Amino acid sequence: MLSFIKSSLKYFIVGILALIPVVIVMQVLVFLETILRDFFIYVYGYSNNIFLTVLAFTLSFIAIAYTGYRVTVSEKMWMLHQLELLINRIPMIRTIYRVSKKLVNLLGSQEKSVAKEIIFIEYPKEGLWVPGYVTNKVGEMLVVYVPTSPNPTSGFTIIVHQSKVVKSSMDIEAVTSFIVSVGVDLAQKEELEKLADLNRAGTSDAE
């Protein structure tokens, strides 16, 4: 009986873990569906005409997609630029907007900056390596965001000399997948071999 209970609990936990990715995807889809549905209901309630509602929805979709296209090709849109100027005049709001924009640019595939750099750093002690995002650089000092598993949005920020880090060939998508999967998804296994060589070299120097 005890063995049956243990097996049932084990399978239950495995089932929960197996469903977590599906639940996350469903949550994202529900969030998007809620936004679109609320917008559709708002427009329909205002006009009370299904044709005008579909037309407004279609035009809004085209406008947002066009904005995304212009931002992707790094072109300034006059209306968006004017809106930014207005927001930058409002205390507190401008800070929130500026930080949010930087975070979006950090993860944006079109942004070519130091934030694209992924590194490994020894933490919390020598011989233990954690991946991090380089978010800023001043001279030889790096500002590094170290995410935690399985939620990369939680973590901490450190300032470290560039001689204390090891550059990684992984991109943001690869290292984020590695963090979220708690190490299960590691496409570039040579990264670990490189770190192992450094540990062996450090051990030899200590002797």
N, C-alpha and C positions, 0 to 999 in steps of 0.2 A: 504493500500500500504506500509506504514511504517513498519507494523507488518510483512509483507511478506519479506521485505528487511532484517529485523533483523533476521528472521528465516533462511533465505537463508545464511546470513553471519555466523550464528551459526553453521549450518550444514556444511558449507564450512570449517570452522576451525576444527570442529570435524573430518571431512574427512581427512584433512591434518594431524592431529595428529594420526589418525588411520593408515595412509600410511607411517609415519616416520619409524617405524621398518622395513617395507618391503623395503623402499628405502635404509636404512642402509645395510641390507643384500644384496641387489642388487649391491650396491657400492663395497662391499667386493668381491662378485662373479666376478664383472667386472674387479676389480683390479687383482685378481688371473688369470682370463682368459687372460688379457692383457700380464701378465708376461709369461704365458705358450705359448701364440700365438707368441709373439716376439721371444722367444727362439726357437720355432719350425721353424719360418721363417728364423732366423739367421742360424740355422744348415742346413736347406734345401738349402738356398742360397749359403752356403759354399760348400756343397757336390753335390747339384743338383740331388740327388738321394733319392726317397721317402723311400726306404728300409733302407738306412744308417741313414736317418733322424729319422725314427721310432726307430731304434736300439739305436741311441744316446739319444733320448728322454727317452726310457725305462731304459737304463743304468743310466742316470742322476737321474731319479726318484728313482731307487733302491739305488743309492749311498746316496741321501739325506735322504731317509727313514731309511737307515742303520745308518747314522750319528745320526738321531733323536733317534733311538733305543739305541745306545751306550751312548748318553748323558742322556737318560731317566734312564738307569740302573747305572748311575754315573761312567762310565768307561772313562778313558782318551784315546782319539784317538791320535796316534803319529802325524799324519799330522796336525790335528787341534791344537795340542799342539805347534808344530813348527810354525804354522801360528800365533798363539797368541804371541809367543816369538818375531817374526818378527814385529808384530804390536806394541808391547810394546816398541820397540826401536824407534818408530817414534813419535816425539813430536806432541801434539794436537790430532793426530789420536788415540793414545793410551788412551787419556782421554775420547774421544767420545766412543771408544770401551768399555772401562771399565765401564762407566756409563750405556751404553746401555745393557751390559751384566748383570749388577746388576738389572736393571729394568725388564729384561726378567726373571731373577731368582726370582724376587719378585712375579711375577704373575705365575711362573711355578708351576705346581701341585706337582712336585717331590722335590721341595726345602723345606727343613725342617730347618727353621730359625726363628728368632724373627719377621721377616717380615710377618709371617703368622698370627700374633696376631692382632685382631681387637678390638678397644676400643671406648668408648664414652667419650667425653669431653664437659664441659660446655663452650659454646661460642655462641655469643659474650658476654653473661652475664650469671649469675647464673640462673638456671631453664630452660635454652635453651641448648639442647643436640645435638651434631653433631657426626657422626661416623668418625673414622680415622684409617689409617693403621700405625702400629708401624714399622718404617723402620730401626731403630737402637736403641741401648740401651747402656748407659754408667753408670754403677753403678745404682743409683736410678732415673736417668734422662732418659726420653724417647724422641726420635726424632719421631714426628708424622706427617704424611702427611694427611691433611684434604682436601678431594676432594669436588668439588661443583657440584650441580645438574643442568642440566641432563648430563653434560660432566665431567666424573671423571678424565680426564687428565688435567683439570685445577683446581687449588686449591692453597694451601699454606702449608708451613712446619713450625712447631713450636717445641720448646723444653719445656717439661713440666715434673714436678715431678710425679712419679708413683702414689702417694697418691691422685692426682687430677684427675685421670681417672677411668673409670669403665670398666672392661673387658667384652667383648661381646662373646657370644657363636657362633656368625655367622662366616662363613668362607669368604674368599675374594670374591668368586663368589656370595654369598648371599648378602653381603653388597654392591657390585658393582651393582647388579640388583636393590637393594633398591634405590641407588643413581640415576641410569639412569632412573628409572621409577618415579622419584620424590616422592618416598614413597608409590606408589601404590602396588608394589610387596614387601610385608613384610611377609616372611614365618614364622618367629619366633616372634609372637606377644607378647610373654612373656618378650621380651626385653623392650618393652614400659612399661609393668607393673612394671618391676624392676626399671626403671627410675622414674616412678610415685611414687613408694615407697620412693625413695631417696628424691624427691621433697617434699613429705609430711613430711618426717623426718626433712628436713632442715627448713621447715616452723615452725614445732613444736619447734625446738631448738631456732629459732629466737624469738618466743613468750616467 
